[in-house]
């Protein structure tokens, strides 16, 4: 493609080192889509005839069919997806194929292809996020009455509903969907027509091209358009953070399924065994997800590191963006799919959860609130219940097993109704503020999420 300037053929080692077709071949539908729109703009500008436009269309569509049917041979020496398709087009239809690259550079061509790819993949990721939200919501609704301990510092804190815990992840995933949507807006801008860096003296109707490709806007600066990869960094950030959320859910599941917790069971279809220990049933999906999150974070950092030292405009370093993007998209898409499937087969062990939530010390804060309602300042109430807890531990008797006289040793405000506080259902029902895990609140949230997800775009 640059034989007019060079007298010596490119070294085979340089070809191997610089090729990208081994991974960017997957951009072929977008490359052909962009080429069809570009060809239409060339005809509109009078650069090619209507007959030549039809030749280009037939040739490109024929190549698309060959690739889809596995009949296309990708050539390493042609470097990338763009030159492979252009070369095949020229072989197929002759000199007219050589006219297609008029007023176009591989710089704006790849910028277009990657934006088209990102637009599709963001939509796919959002759909999969919604699928996982639906799986979590279904599980929450099915086991709406199950109680388990809520934790801070991995120490039992206060009782909550299992459904409330799952809905916390539905909230996280909603923010992930919002971030993907937002990043998708900035990716959805049409760069073709920017040329190598300064447009072209052959002026094409860029707005017409944008309409052909369903872009709502065109880029406004040719130098920025060919070198901008901000939108990829944003998408990789949204993907990485979604991976972090999946990793946190993975950690909960790994703990819950252990014999030490025994809070849930996973289906045989979503666990694996041991090659040595026949009794094992391992939560590999959760462990793999937790591990793969490191790749998602690494891909983001890798791209940012590539971008940080680049002068204007296009530099070959930008070839390194695609493998990072492709890997992160593939990893998260599969992770979201398999996680939704695993959640569908997950079942809580309600008795074990309730036994853990029945730890009387989980209601220490409720006792402090009881004292506050008797007119005692919270800090004083906190100290009273702290001393009561120490006494209970020393006596090796839980709060329900202490006598009223023993309660009154720590404060005269205790009356017989203190024992009404020491009930899980009462404690949960009292948590009525917005966002708290009372059964009424959780039921309302489940209903609200059904409506939100039904109307989600």
Secondary structure, DSSP 8 states (H G I E B T S, - for coil): --TTT-SS---HHHHHHH--HHHHGGGHHHHHHHHHHHHHHHHHTTSS-HHHHHHHHHHHHHHHHHHHTT-----GGG-SHHHHHHHHHHHHHGGGGGGTTTT--HHHHHHHHHHHHHHHHHHHHHHHHHHHHHHHHHHHHHTTT-EEEEEETTEEEEEEEHHHHHHHHHHHHHHHHHHHHHHHHHH--B-TT-TTTT--SS---HHHHHHHTT-S-B-S-HHHHHH--HHHHHHHHHHHHHHHHHHHHHHHHHHHHSTTT--EE--GGG-B--SS-TT--B-HHHHHHHHHHHHHHHHHHHHHHHHHT--SS--GGGGGHHHHHHHHHHHHHHHHHHHHHHHHT-EE-HHHHHHHHT-GGGGHHHHHHHHHHTT--HHHHHHHHHHHHHHHHHHT--GGGS-HHHHHTT-TT--TTHHHHS-HHHHHHT--STT---HHHHHHHHHHHHHHHHH--
